[in-house]
Amino acid sequence: MGRGRYFSEFEVGQVYESGGRTVTEGDVSLFAGLSGDFNPLHTDAVFAASTPFKQRVAHGMLAASISTGLGQTTGIFEGTTLALMGQTFEYKAPVFFGDTLKLRLTVASTKASSKGGRGVVTFTSEVINQRDEVAVGGSWTVMFADGTR
């Protein structure tokens, strides 16, 4: 049996936090190739040095993508998730090469399905750097199976 949480186990206000993951130059290079986003703010150190950031910045969508992997490390989705129904992202602070990110998910609401056997949990999500700054904020809406242990 997996570590996943069933719908009935979630309560508003519960907080789940992942471990950390450091963003590397290789991550940014691979993401640029995958996405086709070669904006010089991400890929050109000389150009980026002339910006207000004074250095290259990781793609916002890279940080958001990393958050989904960090979410999996919490274990709450393992074997009980039926569908990821939506995510929103707001970019609040830059993510620099070498920053270590972690994810904090807070249960904002729960709603049982009228079909039974499942329910929807909405989380407030925060991608936090090593300076305890929220780099990416937003929400996740996930449908979970309802069951008993």
Sequence and secondary structure as in RCSB ss.txt:
>XXXX:A:sequence
MGRGRYFSEFEVGQVYESGGRTVTEGDVSLFAGLSGDFNPLHTDAVFAASTPFKQRVAHGMLAASISTGLGQTTG
IFEGTTLALMGQTFEYKAPVFFGDTLKLRLTVASTKASSKGGRGVVTFTSEVINQRDEVAVGGSWTVMFADGTR
>XXXX:A:secstr
  S   GGG  TT EEE   EE  HHHHHHHHHHH    HHHH HHHHHTSTTSS B  HHHHHHHHHHHHHHTS
TTTTTEEEEEEEEEEE S  BTT EEEEEEEEEEEEE TTSSEEEEEEEEEEE TTS EEEEEEEEEEEE    
